[in-house]
Amino acid sequence: AWRLWTEERALELIDTLVEDSCILPEIFRCIQADLLCVQQLPEYRPNMSSVVLMLTSESVLPRLKQPSFLIEVQNEAHPSSSKNESCSANEMIVSLLEAR
């Protein structure tokens, strides 16, 4: 979502089944509020009362910073290179529930 948002391709985040019936500014506001909740440092993340206010008002939302799941890493193959690359530090665990 962060990469789509920063590349101005946020429309790709909207399910095509509801795209025609949604109000785009409201959807963009929800996406931005979501991204604010995953900021890298806890002090950048809004508390729940702030999130509710963001979603129920038309006030200007705080500026987004890079979310915590993206980290900058130096290219180890070429340590002298000044180019940093983004990678995901996310892990996913899938659990299957079965009845006894």
KAJO-V241766 format. One record per residue. N is the residue number from 1. RES is the residue in one small letter. PSI is psi in radians with two decimals (NA if undefined). NEAR is the number of other C-alpha atoms within 10 Angstrom. D_FIRST is the distance of its C-alpha to the first C-alpha in Angstrom with 2 decimals. Layout:
n=N res=RES psi=PSI near=NEAR d_first=D_FIRST
n=N res=RES psi=PSI near=NEAR d_first=D_FIRST
//
This chain:
n=1 res=a psi=-0.70 near=14 d_first=0.00
n=2 res=w psi=-0.82 near=20 d_first=3.82
n=3 res=r psi=-0.72 near=11 d_first=5.54
n=4 res=l psi=-0.69 near=12 d_first=5.15
n=5 res=w psi=-0.81 near=16 d_first=5.95
n=6 res=t psi=-0.40 near=11 d_first=8.57
n=7 res=e psi=0.20 near=9 d_first=9.85
n=8 res=e psi=0.70 near=10 d_first=10.44
n=9 res=r psi=0.57 near=12 d_first=9.12
n=10 res=a psi=-0.41 near=17 d_first=7.39
n=11 res=l psi=-0.44 near=14 d_first=10.24
n=12 res=e psi=-0.24 near=12 d_first=8.98
n=13 res=l psi=-0.21 near=14 d_first=6.91
n=14 res=i psi=2.28 near=15 d_first=10.47
n=15 res=d psi=2.27 near=10 d_first=13.01
n=16 res=t psi=-0.39 near=10 d_first=15.81
n=17 res=l psi=-0.45 near=8 d_first=18.40
n=18 res=v psi=-0.03 near=9 d_first=17.66
n=19 res=e psi=-0.73 near=14 d_first=16.49
n=20 res=d psi=-0.42 near=10 d_first=20.13
n=21 res=s psi=0.02 near=8 d_first=20.94
n=22 res=c psi=2.82 near=12 d_first=18.20
n=23 res=i psi=1.89 near=10 d_first=18.53
n=24 res=l psi=-0.79 near=13 d_first=15.72
n=25 res=p psi=-0.61 near=9 d_first=16.28
n=26 res=e psi=-0.71 near=13 d_first=16.08
n=27 res=i psi=-0.79 near=17 d_first=12.81
n=28 res=f psi=-0.64 near=16 d_first=11.31
n=29 res=r psi=-0.73 near=17 d_first=13.21
n=30 res=c psi=-0.76 near=15 d_first=11.87
n=31 res=i psi=-0.77 near=18 d_first=8.15
n=32 res=q psi=-0.71 near=21 d_first=9.64
n=33 res=a psi=-0.70 near=21 d_first=11.89
n=34 res=d psi=-0.82 near=16 d_first=9.44
n=35 res=l psi=-0.53 near=19 d_first=7.93
n=36 res=l psi=-0.52 near=21 d_first=11.67
n=37 res=c psi=-0.19 near=20 d_first=12.56
n=38 res=v psi=0.50 near=19 d_first=11.03
n=39 res=q psi=2.69 near=19 d_first=12.76
n=40 res=q psi=-0.77 near=16 d_first=14.80
n=41 res=l psi=2.40 near=12 d_first=18.12
n=42 res=p psi=-0.59 near=11 d_first=19.24
n=43 res=e psi=-0.26 near=8 d_first=21.06
n=44 res=y psi=-0.29 near=16 d_first=17.96
n=45 res=r psi=2.40 near=21 d_first=16.59
n=46 res=p psi=2.67 near=18 d_first=18.13
n=47 res=n psi=2.97 near=11 d_first=20.63
n=48 res=m psi=-0.66 near=10 d_first=20.61
n=49 res=s psi=-0.59 near=8 d_first=23.14
n=50 res=s psi=-0.67 near=12 d_first=21.06
n=51 res=v psi=-0.77 near=17 d_first=18.03
n=52 res=v psi=-0.76 near=12 d_first=20.56
n=53 res=l psi=-0.71 near=12 d_first=21.97
n=54 res=m psi=-0.69 near=19 d_first=18.69
n=55 res=l psi=-0.30 near=16 d_first=18.18
n=56 res=t psi=-0.02 near=11 d_first=21.87
n=57 res=s psi=3.11 near=9 d_first=22.72
n=58 res=e psi=0.36 near=10 d_first=22.00
n=59 res=s psi=2.78 near=9 d_first=22.21
n=60 res=v psi=2.29 near=8 d_first=20.15
n=61 res=l psi=2.66 near=15 d_first=17.21
n=62 res=p psi=2.74 near=13 d_first=17.28
n=63 res=r psi=2.43 near=8 d_first=15.70
n=64 res=l psi=2.47 near=17 d_first=12.46
n=65 res=k psi=2.92 near=15 d_first=13.17
n=66 res=q psi=2.28 near=16 d_first=11.33
n=67 res=p psi=2.81 near=17 d_first=10.09
n=68 res=s psi=-0.43 near=16 d_first=12.66
n=69 res=f psi=-0.07 near=15 d_first=11.10
n=70 res=l psi=2.21 near=17 d_first=11.18
n=71 res=i psi=2.56 near=15 d_first=14.85
n=72 res=e psi=2.29 near=11 d_first=16.96
n=73 res=v psi=2.52 near=11 d_first=19.73
n=74 res=q psi=2.49 near=15 d_first=22.80
n=75 res=n psi=1.85 near=13 d_first=23.85
n=76 res=e psi=-0.40 near=9 d_first=26.70
n=77 res=a psi=-0.52 near=7 d_first=28.34
n=78 res=h psi=1.36 near=9 d_first=29.00
n=79 res=p psi=-0.41 near=9 d_first=29.22
n=80 res=s psi=-0.18 near=9 d_first=30.67
n=81 res=s psi=2.39 near=10 d_first=27.61
n=82 res=s psi=-0.05 near=9 d_first=25.78
n=83 res=k psi=2.16 near=11 d_first=22.53
n=84 res=n psi=2.63 near=12 d_first=19.86
n=85 res=e psi=2.58 near=11 d_first=17.08
n=86 res=s psi=2.47 near=11 d_first=13.76
n=87 res=c psi=2.81 near=11 d_first=13.62
n=88 res=s psi=2.37 near=10 d_first=12.15
n=89 res=a psi=0.19 near=9 d_first=14.71
n=90 res=n psi=2.56 near=8 d_first=13.50
n=91 res=e psi=2.64 near=6 d_first=16.25
n=92 res=m psi=2.34 near=5 d_first=16.55
n=93 res=i psi=2.28 near=4 d_first=19.86
n=94 res=v psi=2.19 near=5 d_first=20.93
n=95 res=s psi=2.37 near=6 d_first=23.99
n=96 res=l psi=2.24 near=4 d_first=26.24
n=97 res=l psi=2.30 near=6 d_first=28.53
n=98 res=e psi=2.45 near=5 d_first=31.95
n=99 res=a psi=2.63 near=3 d_first=34.88
n=100 res=r psi=NA near=3 d_first=38.08
//
